[in-house]
Amino acid sequence: MKNRSFYVKAVWDEEAKVFYSESDIVGLHIEAEKIEEFEVIMMDLAPQMVMENHVSKKDLTQKSMLDLIPSIFFRQPAAGGVAA
């Protein structure tokens, strides 16, 4: 069985001067002033949000651990620190 894939994209908000997340991970919302900070928060929160909101108790009893490990694809903003 193939593991699940999710995406996280950092988007720059010029008015608020923060990067915020766009993602298909339920419950994940990130805001950070620096892309490095965004990445640290994402690496901590994204797997946790996948386990809490995309894995059922039934999945835990019927699937192998390898099938439960998600692939999370991170899209950094365009060069210059600002996402289009």
N, C-alpha and C positions, 0 to 999 in steps of 0.2 A: 504494500500500500504506500502511496506517495504522501510525503508530509505536506502540510498546508503552507501556503505562501501568503505573506502579507507585505504591504508596503508602508513606508513612512517617508514623507517628503517635507523638507524644511522650506518654508516660504517666508520671505522677508516682508514685514509690514513697515513701510516707510514712515507712516504717521506715528505708530507706537514705538518704533525703533527696536523691534524684537523679531526674532524668528518664531514662527508658530508652525504647528504640525498639521499636515493633511495626511490622513491615514485611513485604511480600512479595518483597523484594529479598534473594536468597540471599547469605549472608555478611555482611549489614549488622547490626552491633550497636553501639549508641551508648549511653553513659551520660554525663550531665553534670549538674552542680549547678544551672546556670542555663539557662533556655530559650534565651537568646542564644548561649551556648556550644554548646548542642545543635544549633541551626540552622547555625552555622558548620561544625561537624563534619559534619553531614548534607550540606551543599552540597558539601563536599569529597569525602566518601566515597561517597555514593549513586551518582553517575554512574560512578565507578570500579568499584564492585561490580556495577553493571549490565553494564558492558563486560566485566568478567572472568568473570561467572557466568551471563549471560543472552544473550551474543552469541557465536556459534560462528565458527570460521574460514570455514565455508561462507557464513555471513551476510555476513562482511566482503568476500567476493569476488562475491557475487551480489546484494546489496542496495545501494541508493543510501545515501549518508550521511544523507539526510533520513529514511529509513526506520529508520535505526539510532539516531537521537537519541530518547532516552526522554522521556516525560512523567512527572515525579515530583510527586505530589500530597502536600503536607505538611499534616497536621492538628495544629494547636496544641492544647494543653490548654485546658480550659474557663477562663472568666474567674476571676481570683484566683490563677492560676499553678499550679493543680492539676487534672490531668485526672481525669475520672470513670472 
